[in-house]
Amino acid sequence: MSVKDIKLIGTDQVESESYLPDQEKILAGNPAQLIWHCYDNKDKTFGAGIWQGEPGTHKVSYSEEEVCFMLEGKVVVADDDGNEITLQKGDMFAIPAGFSGSWTTVETAKKMYVVYEK
């Protein structure tokens, strides 16, 4: 390994991919999303990048462990029982594998993320 193997994480490092959650997962609005996935390890169980979401609500179900740092905006994450947490610029948080509920992007949001898929 050398310093050439070090990957920078940022929106200027790779092309973005745009997508919408599957139609049956969209609960409100038009939660269009962009992702700049900048890194995967050799066996693709660990990755990192930048995510951006537009206002809207969609269902989520995590098979991976995810650590996030909010760069911009505001989101509300709710569990299946209706408990909520509001996350905004400057917040760092972890979502455990197995979490399911909804993700509401209140205002255009951007986060750095690191994921680990067991």
C-alpha positions as CSV (number, residue, x, y, z in Angstrom):
1,M,0.0,0.0,0.0
2,S,1.1,3.6,-0.6
3,V,-0.3,7.1,-0.3
4,K,-1.8,6.5,-3.8
5,D,-4.3,4.2,-2.0
6,I,-5.7,7.0,0.1
7,K,-9.0,8.3,-1.2
8,L,-10.3,11.8,-0.7
9,I,-14.0,12.0,0.2
10,G,-15.9,14.9,-1.4
11,T,-18.3,16.0,-4.1
12,D,-15.4,16.9,-6.4
13,Q,-13.8,13.5,-6.2
14,V,-16.3,11.4,-8.2
15,E,-19.4,11.9,-10.4
16,S,-22.7,12.0,-8.5
17,E,-25.4,9.5,-9.0
18,S,-29.0,10.7,-8.7
19,Y,-31.9,8.5,-7.6
20,L,-35.3,8.4,-5.9
21,P,-36.4,5.8,-3.3
22,D,-38.6,3.1,-4.7
23,Q,-42.1,4.5,-5.3
24,E,-43.7,2.3,-2.6
25,K,-41.2,3.8,-0.1
26,I,-42.1,7.4,-0.8
27,L,-44.5,8.8,1.8
28,A,-44.5,12.5,0.9
29,G,-42.9,15.0,-1.4
30,N,-40.3,14.2,-4.0
31,P,-37.2,13.0,-2.0
32,A,-34.7,13.2,-4.9
33,Q,-31.2,12.2,-3.8
34,L,-27.6,12.5,-5.0
35,I,-24.8,10.4,-3.8
36,W,-21.0,10.8,-4.3
37,H,-19.7,7.3,-3.2
38,C,-16.0,7.9,-3.0
39,Y,-14.6,4.7,-1.3
40,D,-15.2,1.0,-1.0
41,N,-12.8,-1.5,0.6
42,K,-11.7,-4.6,-1.4
43,D,-14.7,-6.7,-0.4
44,K,-17.2,-3.8,-0.5
45,T,-18.3,-4.2,3.1
46,F,-17.0,-0.7,4.1
47,G,-17.6,2.5,2.2
48,A,-17.8,6.3,2.5
49,G,-19.1,9.3,0.6
50,I,-21.4,12.3,0.5
51,W,-25.2,12.1,0.3
52,Q,-27.6,14.9,-0.5
53,G,-31.4,14.8,-0.2
54,E,-34.3,17.1,-1.3
55,P,-37.4,17.7,0.9
56,G,-39.7,14.7,1.2
57,T,-40.3,11.6,3.4
58,H,-39.5,8.0,2.6
59,K,-39.3,4.7,4.4
60,V,-35.9,3.4,5.5
61,S,-34.6,0.0,6.5
62,Y,-30.9,-0.4,7.4
63,S,-29.0,-3.6,6.7
64,E,-25.8,-1.7,7.2
65,E,-24.2,0.2,10.1
66,E,-23.9,3.9,9.2
67,V,-22.1,6.9,10.8
68,C,-23.1,10.3,9.5
69,F,-22.0,13.9,9.9
70,M,-24.5,16.5,8.8
71,L,-22.9,19.2,6.6
72,E,-26.1,21.1,5.7
73,G,-29.8,21.2,6.2
74,K,-32.2,19.4,8.5
75,V,-33.8,15.9,8.7
76,V,-36.1,14.1,11.0
77,V,-35.6,10.4,11.5
78,A,-38.5,8.4,13.0
79,D,-38.7,4.8,14.1
80,D,-41.6,2.5,13.4
81,D,-43.1,3.4,16.8
82,G,-43.2,7.1,15.9
83,N,-40.3,8.3,18.1
84,E,-38.4,11.1,16.3
85,I,-35.0,12.7,16.3
86,T,-34.2,16.0,14.5
87,L,-30.7,16.2,13.0
88,Q,-29.1,19.2,11.5
89,K,-25.8,20.8,10.3
90,G,-23.0,19.9,12.8
91,D,-24.7,16.8,14.2
92,M,-22.8,13.5,14.0
93,F,-24.8,10.3,14.6
94,A,-24.8,6.5,14.1
95,I,-27.7,4.4,12.7
96,P,-27.5,0.7,13.6
97,A,-28.2,-2.1,11.3
98,G,-31.8,-3.3,11.8
99,F,-33.2,0.2,12.2
100,S,-36.4,0.8,10.2
101,G,-38.7,3.8,10.1
102,S,-38.9,7.0,8.0
103,W,-36.5,9.7,6.9
104,T,-37.9,13.2,6.3
105,T,-35.7,15.8,4.7
106,V,-37.1,19.0,6.0
107,E,-34.8,21.2,4.0
108,T,-32.2,20.2,1.5
109,A,-29.6,18.3,3.4
110,K,-26.1,17.0,2.9
111,K,-24.2,14.5,5.0
112,M,-20.9,12.7,5.0
113,Y,-21.4,9.0,5.6
114,V,-19.4,5.9,6.4
115,V,-21.1,2.5,6.1
116,Y,-20.3,-1.0,7.2
117,E,-22.3,-3.9,5.8
118,K,-22.0,-7.1,7.9
